[in-house]
């Protein structure tokens, strides 16, 4: 077995060059299990990394997290070459990073390969094989993740939780191989909870579930992105968690194509919380199969300890809908500004199912979603909105 690289000291900050991973200070035992074809260490480490980066690769053994939690403040992590992960049925994550003032980058041509096809069975996190989540960005403070390319994730990709002032730039998630054959499912691009000041710019997401799902948090921005093949740009489901507050979310200058939904907000029936100040601006839709715009307050959850999920203290098995909206999670100050596009003829342009008095202060301007059916089942629609757009 080849030794793992050591952290290379570059001035004030420590830099870890990955094709092999940077060892976390508290995870020496974990790293002892790992093998790599590249070793960069000592005084010549930086020059060796530069010369060898095109051939560098890293194989993380099965059932092992690439554990980069608790990094020293100011650490930079650079992924080089291909990083692969051995097959095992487990919940993951495959990668976990935390710390303050952390910089994570992907060198040109590098990618993280989750070998999703070995797991995909069309059931995602709702049954079948137990599939590992991919990338935990938990407790990242004043940090950045740039240029990371994720290929074939087993199930959900980025879990962003308990983080503040985190920017993610030019991220690619390519699970398009899961569109046919052994199908991928629940391959969410970015799941965000309990976080403040999250900015995602220039993401390209090809998957089979939410491109982005904001479950709780404040001051969150997704801009200049492309979402394809999934469930669209979503708020929620909101409810069923310790934190059920969403406030100050902007989706802008983005394209949603060949997806089930475009714009989506869903809240848990019978629960309490808040969805406020959510804006979708300059959004283009095309090839939407189910709903161009959908807001519904009748989502229900079934829980099982046998499957993975997102609710703290329980496990989500699937989302369902009751058809009966409740008003415990009001949706206020919901802005649509220049949302344009088309829905397949079998889909529905706009569907709104609100509880009594729980959807208010909406502003819709220059909204045109056509091609699909006009819903006759909308309930408690605010005056600024329309199910006939």
C-alpha positions as CSV (number, residue, x, y, z in Angstrom):
1,X,0.0,0.0,0.0
2,X,1.3,3.4,-0.9
3,X,1.4,6.0,1.9
4,X,-1.0,8.9,1.8
5,X,0.3,12.4,1.3
6,X,1.0,14.7,4.1
7,X,-0.4,18.2,4.5
8,X,1.9,20.5,2.6
9,X,2.9,23.7,4.5
10,X,2.6,26.7,2.1
11,X,3.1,29.9,4.2
12,X,0.3,30.5,6.7
13,X,-2.3,28.1,5.3
14,X,-2.0,24.4,5.0
15,X,-2.8,23.0,1.6
16,X,-3.8,19.4,1.0
17,X,-3.6,18.2,-2.6
18,X,-6.2,15.5,-3.5
19,X,-6.1,12.7,-5.9
20,X,-5.2,11.3,-2.6
21,X,-7.1,13.1,0.1
22,X,-5.8,15.5,2.8
23,X,-5.9,13.8,6.2
24,X,-8.1,15.4,8.8
25,X,-6.2,16.0,12.0
26,X,-8.6,13.8,14.0
27,X,-9.0,11.0,11.5
28,X,-5.7,9.2,11.3
29,X,-7.2,5.8,11.8
30,X,-9.6,6.3,8.9
31,X,-6.8,7.4,6.5
32,X,-4.7,4.3,7.4
33,X,-7.3,2.3,5.6
34,X,-7.0,4.2,2.3
35,X,-4.8,3.5,-0.7
36,X,-3.6,5.9,-3.4
37,X,-1.3,5.9,-6.4
38,X,0.0,9.4,-5.4
39,X,2.2,10.5,-2.5
40,X,3.1,14.2,-2.2
41,X,4.9,15.2,1.0
42,X,7.8,17.0,2.4
43,X,9.6,20.1,1.1
44,X,9.2,19.0,-2.6
45,X,5.5,18.1,-2.1
46,X,4.1,21.1,-4.0
47,X,6.3,20.6,-7.1
48,X,5.6,16.9,-7.1
49,X,1.9,17.5,-7.0
50,X,2.1,19.9,-9.9
51,X,4.1,17.4,-12.1
52,X,2.0,14.4,-11.3
53,X,-1.5,15.8,-11.2
54,X,-2.6,14.4,-14.6
55,X,-1.9,10.8,-13.5
56,X,-3.1,11.1,-9.9
57,X,-6.0,9.1,-8.7
58,X,-7.5,8.1,-5.3
59,X,-9.5,5.0,-4.4
60,X,-11.3,5.3,-1.1
61,X,-12.2,1.9,0.3
62,X,-15.7,0.7,0.7
63,X,-17.7,1.9,3.7
64,X,-15.2,4.6,4.5
65,X,-15.8,8.4,4.6
66,X,-13.1,10.7,3.1
67,X,-13.1,12.5,6.4
68,X,-11.9,16.1,6.2
69,X,-13.9,17.4,9.1
70,X,-12.4,19.8,11.7
71,X,-9.7,21.1,9.3
72,X,-7.4,23.9,10.6
73,X,-8.6,27.4,9.8
74,X,-7.4,28.6,6.4
75,X,-6.9,25.1,5.0
76,X,-7.1,24.6,1.2
77,X,-8.1,21.2,-0.3
78,X,-7.5,20.5,-3.9
79,X,-8.9,17.5,-5.7
80,X,-6.7,16.2,-8.5
81,X,-7.4,13.4,-11.0
82,X,-10.2,10.9,-10.3
83,X,-11.4,10.0,-6.8
84,X,-13.4,6.8,-6.6
85,X,-15.2,5.0,-3.8
86,X,-15.5,1.3,-3.1
87,X,-18.9,-0.3,-3.2
88,X,-20.7,-1.1,0.0
89,X,-24.3,-0.7,1.1
90,X,-24.2,2.0,3.8
91,X,-25.5,5.4,4.5
92,X,-22.3,7.4,3.9
93,X,-21.3,10.1,3.4
94,X,-18.6,9.4,0.9
95,X,-17.0,12.8,1.6
96,X,-17.3,15.1,4.7
97,X,-15.7,18.5,5.1
98,X,-16.0,21.1,7.9
99,X,-14.1,24.1,9.2
100,X,-13.7,27.8,9.0
101,X,-12.1,29.7,6.1
102,X,-11.8,26.4,4.2
103,X,-11.1,26.5,0.4
104,X,-12.1,23.4,-1.6
105,X,-11.3,23.3,-5.3
106,X,-11.2,20.8,-8.1
107,X,-8.3,21.0,-10.5
108,X,-9.0,21.0,-14.2
109,X,-10.1,17.6,-15.4
110,X,-10.6,16.2,-11.8
111,X,-13.8,14.5,-10.8
112,X,-15.3,12.4,-7.9
113,X,-16.9,9.2,-9.2
114,X,-19.6,7.8,-6.9
115,X,-20.1,4.6,-9.0
116,X,-23.8,5.2,-8.8
117,X,-24.7,2.5,-11.3
118,X,-23.7,-0.1,-8.8
119,X,-26.4,1.2,-6.5
120,X,-29.2,2.4,-8.7
121,X,-32.3,0.3,-8.6
122,X,-35.0,2.9,-9.2
123,X,-35.8,3.2,-5.5
124,X,-33.3,5.8,-4.3
125,X,-33.6,6.3,-0.6
126,X,-37.1,4.7,-0.5
127,X,-35.9,1.1,-0.4
128,X,-33.8,-1.5,-2.2
129,X,-30.1,-1.1,-1.6
130,X,-28.8,1.2,1.1
131,X,-27.1,4.0,-0.8
132,X,-24.5,6.4,0.6
133,X,-25.0,10.1,0.5
134,X,-22.2,11.8,-1.3
135,X,-20.8,15.1,0.1
136,X,-21.5,16.6,3.5
137,X,-20.7,20.3,3.8
138,X,-21.7,20.6,7.4
139,X,-20.4,23.3,9.8
140,X,-18.5,25.1,7.0
141,X,-18.0,28.8,8.0
142,X,-16.8,31.6,5.7
143,X,-15.7,28.9,3.2
144,X,-15.9,28.1,-0.5
145,X,-16.2,25.0,-2.7
146,X,-15.3,25.7,-6.4
147,X,-15.0,23.6,-9.6
148,X,-16.0,20.2,-8.2
149,X,-17.3,17.7,-10.7
150,X,-19.5,14.9,-9.2
151,X,-20.3,11.9,-11.4
152,X,-22.8,9.2,-10.8
153,X,-23.9,9.8,-7.2
154,X,-25.6,6.8,-5.5
155,X,-28.3,9.1,-4.0
156,X,-28.3,12.7,-2.7
157,X,-25.2,14.7,-3.5
158,X,-24.5,17.9,-1.5
159,X,-25.9,18.1,2.1
160,X,-25.4,21.6,3.3
161,X,-26.2,21.9,7.0
162,X,-25.3,24.2,9.9
163,X,-23.2,26.3,7.6
164,X,-22.7,30.1,7.4
165,X,-21.4,32.2,4.5
166,X,-20.6,29.3,2.2
167,X,-20.2,29.8,-1.5
168,X,-20.3,27.0,-4.1
169,X,-19.2,28.0,-7.6
170,X,-19.1,26.1,-10.9
171,X,-20.2,22.8,-9.5
172,X,-21.2,20.1,-11.9
173,X,-23.4,17.1,-10.9
174,X,-23.8,14.6,-13.7
175,X,-26.1,11.7,-12.9
176,X,-27.5,11.6,-16.4
177,X,-26.4,7.9,-16.7
178,X,-29.2,7.2,-14.2
179,X,-31.9,8.3,-16.7
180,X,-32.0,4.9,-18.3
181,X,-31.5,1.3,-17.4
182,X,-31.1,0.8,-13.6
183,X,-32.6,4.2,-12.7
184,X,-31.1,6.7,-10.4
185,X,-33.5,8.2,-7.8
186,X,-33.4,10.8,-5.0
187,X,-30.2,12.2,-6.5
188,X,-30.8,15.7,-5.1
189,X,-28.2,18.2,-6.2
190,X,-28.1,20.5,-3.2
191,X,-30.1,19.9,0.0
192,X,-29.9,22.9,2.3
193,X,-30.9,23.1,6.0
194,X,-30.2,25.1,9.1
195,X,-27.8,27.4,7.2
196,X,-27.3,31.2,6.5
197,X,-25.6,33.0,3.7
198,X,-25.4,30.1,1.1
199,X,-24.6,31.2,-2.4
200,X,-24.5,28.7,-5.3
201,X,-23.4,30.1,-8.7
202,X,-23.0,28.5,-12.1
203,X,-24.1,25.0,-11.1
204,X,-24.9,22.4,-13.7
205,X,-27.1,19.6,-12.3
206,X,-28.2,16.6,-14.3
207,X,-30.1,14.3,-11.9
208,X,-33.4,12.6,-11.0
209,X,-34.7,14.7,-8.0
210,X,-34.6,18.3,-6.8
211,X,-31.9,20.4,-8.4
212,X,-32.0,22.4,-5.2
213,X,-34.2,21.8,-2.1
214,X,-34.2,24.5,0.6
215,X,-35.6,22.8,3.7
216,X,-34.7,25.5,6.1
217,X,-32.4,28.5,6.3
218,X,-32.0,32.2,5.5
219,X,-30.3,34.3,2.9
220,X,-29.8,31.6,0.3
221,X,-29.1,32.3,-3.4
222,X,-29.0,30.1,-6.5
223,X,-28.0,31.9,-9.7
224,X,-26.8,31.3,-13.2
225,X,-27.5,27.5,-13.0
226,X,-28.8,24.8,-15.3
227,X,-31.1,22.0,-13.9
228,X,-32.0,19.1,-16.1
229,X,-33.8,15.8,-15.6
230,X,-34.9,16.3,-12.0
231,X,-37.7,17.9,-9.9
232,X,-36.8,21.6,-10.4
233,X,-35.9,24.4,-8.0
234,X,-37.7,23.6,-4.8
235,X,-38.5,25.0,-1.4
236,X,-39.1,22.1,0.9
237,X,-40.7,20.0,1.9
238,X,-40.8,22.5,4.8
239,X,-41.9,21.0,8.1
240,X,-41.1,17.9,10.2
241,X,-37.7,19.2,11.3
242,X,-36.2,21.0,14.3
243,X,-35.9,24.2,12.1
244,X,-38.9,24.8,9.8
245,X,-38.1,28.4,8.8
246,X,-37.2,29.4,5.3
247,X,-36.6,33.2,4.8
248,X,-34.8,35.1,2.1
249,X,-34.3,32.7,-0.8
250,X,-33.6,33.9,-4.4
251,X,-33.4,31.7,-7.5
252,X,-32.3,33.8,-10.5
253,X,-31.0,33.7,-14.1
254,X,-31.4,29.9,-14.4
255,X,-32.7,27.3,-16.7
256,X,-34.8,24.3,-15.8
257,X,-35.2,21.8,-18.6
258,X,-36.5,18.3,-19.2
259,X,-37.6,18.1,-15.6
260,X,-40.7,17.0,-13.7
261,X,-41.3,20.5,-12.2
262,X,-40.0,24.0,-12.7
263,X,-40.8,26.2,-9.7
264,X,-41.9,24.3,-6.6
265,X,-42.9,25.0,-3.0
266,X,-44.2,22.3,-0.7
267,X,-45.1,22.3,3.0
268,X,-46.0,19.5,5.3
269,X,-49.7,19.2,6.1
270,X,-50.5,19.7,9.8
271,X,-47.1,21.1,10.7
272,X,-45.9,24.6,11.6
273,X,-43.2,26.8,10.3
274,X,-42.6,29.8,7.9
275,X,-41.8,30.3,4.2
276,X,-41.2,34.0,3.6
277,X,-39.5,36.2,1.0
278,X,-38.9,33.6,-1.7
279,X,-38.1,35.0,-5.2
280,X,-37.8,33.3,-8.6
281,X,-36.4,35.8,-11.1
282,X,-35.5,35.3,-14.8
283,X,-36.2,31.6,-14.8
284,X,-36.7,29.7,-18.1
285,X,-38.6,26.4,-18.3
286,X,-38.7,23.9,-21.1
287,X,-39.7,20.2,-21.4
288,X,-41.5,20.2,-18.0
289,X,-43.5,17.0,-17.6
290,X,-45.6,17.5,-14.4
291,X,-46.0,21.1,-13.2
292,X,-44.4,24.3,-14.5
293,X,-45.2,26.1,-11.2
294,X,-46.5,24.2,-8.2
295,X,-47.3,25.4,-4.7
296,X,-49.0,22.9,-2.3
297,X,-49.5,22.8,1.4
298,X,-50.7,19.2,1.6
299,X,-47.4,17.2,1.6
300,X,-47.2,14.2,3.9
301,X,-44.4,12.1,5.0
302,X,-44.2,8.4,5.8
303,X,-41.3,7.5,8.1
304,X,-39.3,4.3,8.4
305,X,-36.2,3.3,10.3
306,X,-35.2,1.0,7.5
307,X,-34.4,3.8,4.9
308,X,-32.4,7.0,4.7
309,X,-34.0,10.4,5.0
310,X,-33.6,14.0,6.1
311,X,-35.8,14.5,9.1
312,X,-33.9,14.8,12.4
313,X,-35.0,12.0,14.7
314,X,-36.8,10.0,12.1
315,X,-36.3,8.8,8.5
316,X,-38.3,9.9,5.5
317,X,-39.5,7.0,3.4
318,X,-41.4,9.0,0.7
319,X,-43.4,12.1,0.1
320,X,-47.1,11.9,-0.4
321,X,-50.0,14.3,-0.8
322,X,-53.2,14.3,1.0
323,X,-55.2,16.7,-1.2
324,X,-56.2,18.7,1.9
325,X,-54.0,21.7,2.5
326,X,-53.3,23.1,6.0
327,X,-52.3,26.6,7.0
328,X,-49.7,26.0,9.7
329,X,-46.8,27.0,7.5
330,X,-47.7,30.3,5.7
331,X,-46.1,31.2,2.4
332,X,-45.7,34.9,2.3
333,X,-43.9,37.4,0.0
334,X,-43.6,34.9,-2.8
335,X,-42.3,36.7,-5.9
336,X,-42.2,35.5,-9.4
337,X,-40.5,37.9,-11.9
338,X,-40.1,36.9,-15.5
339,X,-40.7,33.2,-15.2
340,X,-41.3,31.9,-18.8
341,X,-41.5,28.6,-20.5
342,X,-43.3,25.5,-21.6
343,X,-44.9,22.4,-20.1
344,X,-45.6,19.1,-22.0
345,X,-49.2,18.7,-23.1
346,X,-49.8,16.0,-20.5
347,X,-48.5,18.2,-17.7
348,X,-50.1,21.2,-15.9
349,X,-49.0,24.8,-16.3
350,X,-49.7,26.0,-12.7
351,X,-51.1,24.3,-9.7
352,X,-51.7,26.1,-6.3
353,X,-53.2,24.3,-3.3
354,X,-53.1,26.6,-0.3
355,X,-54.7,26.4,3.2
356,X,-57.2,29.0,4.2
357,X,-55.4,32.4,4.5
358,X,-51.9,30.9,4.5
359,X,-50.7,32.2,1.2
360,X,-50.5,36.0,1.1
361,X,-48.6,39.0,-0.2
362,X,-47.6,37.4,-3.4
363,X,-46.2,39.3,-6.4
364,X,-46.2,37.7,-9.8
365,X,-44.9,39.8,-12.8
366,X,-44.3,38.7,-16.4
367,X,-45.2,35.1,-15.7
368,X,-46.1,32.9,-18.7
369,X,-46.1,29.1,-18.6
370,X,-47.9,27.4,-21.4
371,X,-48.3,24.2,-23.3
372,X,-49.8,22.1,-20.6
373,X,-53.2,21.8,-19.0
374,X,-55.0,24.5,-17.0
375,X,-55.7,23.2,-13.5
376,X,-59.3,23.4,-12.3
377,X,-58.4,22.2,-8.8
378,X,-56.5,25.2,-7.4
379,X,-57.5,26.3,-3.9
380,X,-57.1,29.6,-2.0
381,X,-55.1,31.3,-4.8
382,X,-53.8,34.8,-3.9
383,X,-55.1,37.6,-6.1
384,X,-51.6,38.3,-7.6
385,X,-51.3,34.7,-8.9
386,X,-53.3,32.7,-11.4
387,X,-53.7,29.0,-12.3
388,X,-54.4,30.0,-15.9
389,X,-50.9,31.4,-16.7
